[in-house]
């Protein structure tokens, strides 16, 4: 390593590019360490991250986690209108009996 600490040099002797590369390596290493810590915490306290205690236990025993689909505003409005019509029709049928 030219102008590196391995050659017995000083930090002040490092070029900007070398310093930036070392900073990136350090940051990447720290992120990996944080991710490992997070995984350990999630394993130790699964109920903290499941939202509901029962789900965390089910997932730990091999159950699959349900994904909630994201509906657009237009899709929500369409469902709302469809359900309003459905319930109005049910009320009419019930009143007609």
Kinemage of the C-alpha trace (Angstrom):
@kinemage 1
@onewidth
@group {chain A} dominant
@subgroup {mainchain}
@vectorlist {calphas} color= white
{ca unk a 1} P 0.000 0.000 0.000
{ca unk a 2} L 1.606 3.255 -1.116
{ca unk a 3} L 1.573 5.987 1.543
{ca unk a 4} L -0.379 3.605 3.764
{ca unk a 5} L -0.127 2.890 7.439
{ca unk a 6} L 1.226 -0.592 6.676
{ca unk a 7} L 4.435 1.038 5.404
{ca unk a 8} L 4.932 2.859 8.709
{ca unk a 9} L 3.507 6.125 7.360
{ca unk a 10} L 1.194 8.571 9.071
{ca unk a 11} L -2.488 9.233 8.526
{ca unk a 12} L -1.609 12.741 7.370
{ca unk a 13} L 0.406 11.200 4.509
{ca unk a 14} L -2.622 9.383 3.024
{ca unk a 15} L -4.217 10.773 -0.094
{ca unk a 16} L -7.836 11.820 -0.129
{ca unk a 17} L -8.754 8.785 -2.263
{ca unk a 18} L -7.060 6.369 0.129
{ca unk a 19} L -8.758 8.002 3.123
{ca unk a 20} L -12.126 7.800 1.379
{ca unk a 21} L -11.583 4.121 0.507
{ca unk a 22} L -10.633 3.321 4.106
{ca unk a 23} L -13.660 5.246 5.396
{ca unk a 24} L -15.930 3.253 3.062
{ca unk a 25} L -14.419 -0.017 4.249
{ca unk a 26} L -14.916 1.014 7.863
{ca unk a 27} L -18.506 2.081 7.233
{ca unk a 28} L -19.286 -1.158 5.404
{ca unk a 29} L -17.772 -3.179 8.222
{ca unk a 30} L -19.815 -1.273 10.811
{ca unk a 31} L -23.042 -1.771 8.828
{ca unk a 32} L -22.370 -5.515 8.669
{ca unk a 33} L -21.802 -5.535 12.419
{ca unk a 34} L -25.057 -3.621 13.039
{ca unk a 35} L -26.988 -6.041 10.816
{ca unk a 36} L -25.604 -9.001 12.775
{ca unk a 37} L -26.605 -7.304 16.040
{ca unk a 38} L -30.095 -6.624 14.687
{ca unk a 39} L -30.515 -10.266 13.652
{ca unk a 40} L -29.436 -11.415 17.119
{ca unk a 41} L -31.900 -9.029 18.787
{ca unk a 42} L -34.727 -10.162 16.485
{ca unk a 43} L -33.980 -13.800 17.338
{ca unk a 44} L -33.867 -13.045 21.063
{ca unk a 45} L -37.073 -10.930 21.109
{ca unk a 46} L -39.277 -12.001 18.162
{ca unk a 47} L -42.430 -10.666 19.809
{ca unk a 48} L -41.104 -7.095 19.591
{ca unk a 49} L -41.160 -7.094 15.800
{ca unk a 50} L -44.249 -9.126 14.920
{ca unk a 51} L -46.838 -6.544 15.921
{ca unk a 52} L -48.789 -9.287 17.715
{ca unk a 53} L -47.233 -11.881 19.991
{ca unk a 54} L -49.100 -14.796 18.401
{ca unk a 55} L -47.768 -14.116 14.943
{ca unk a 56} L -44.168 -14.146 16.105
{ca unk a 57} L -44.647 -17.557 17.725
{ca unk a 58} L -46.356 -18.928 14.615
{ca unk a 59} L -43.555 -17.683 12.370
{ca unk a 60} L -40.891 -19.099 14.664
{ca unk a 61} L -42.530 -22.520 14.390
{ca unk a 62} L -42.455 -22.466 10.583
{ca unk a 63} L -45.621 -20.514 9.755
{ca unk a 64} L -45.592 -18.069 6.883
{ca unk a 65} L -46.126 -14.377 7.394
{ca unk a 66} L -49.061 -12.898 5.512
{ca unk a 67} L -48.293 -9.911 3.362
{ca unk a 68} L -50.794 -7.134 3.223
{ca unk a 69} L -51.381 -5.899 -0.298
{ca unk a 70} L -51.059 -2.192 -0.916
{ca unk a 71} L -54.129 -0.787 -2.624
{ca unk a 72} L -54.100 2.457 -4.487
{ca unk a 73} L -56.537 5.209 -3.565
{ca unk a 74} L -58.558 4.453 -6.701
{ca unk a 75} L -58.791 0.757 -5.796
{ca unk a 76} L -59.924 1.611 -2.253
{ca unk a 77} L -62.577 3.944 -3.646
{ca unk a 78} L -63.814 1.262 -6.057
{ca unk a 79} L -64.083 -1.272 -3.215
{ca unk a 80} L -65.883 1.291 -1.072
{ca unk a 81} L -68.450 2.036 -3.788
{ca unk a 82} L -68.963 -1.668 -4.499
{ca unk a 83} L -69.528 -2.449 -0.808
{ca unk a 84} L -71.915 0.491 -0.363
{ca unk a 85} L -73.984 -0.848 -3.267
{ca unk a 86} L -73.828 -4.386 -1.820
{ca unk a 87} L -75.076 -3.304 1.615
{ca unk a 88} L -77.763 -1.038 0.146
{ca unk a 89} L -79.082 -3.997 -1.883
{ca unk a 90} L -79.074 -6.187 1.253
{ca unk a 91} L -81.005 -3.569 3.200
{ca unk a 92} L -83.591 -3.337 0.385
{ca unk a 93} L -84.018 -7.120 0.289
{ca unk a 94} L -84.358 -7.294 4.072
{ca unk a 95} L -86.940 -4.492 4.091
{ca unk a 96} L -88.907 -6.223 1.314
{ca unk a 97} L -89.385 -9.472 3.291
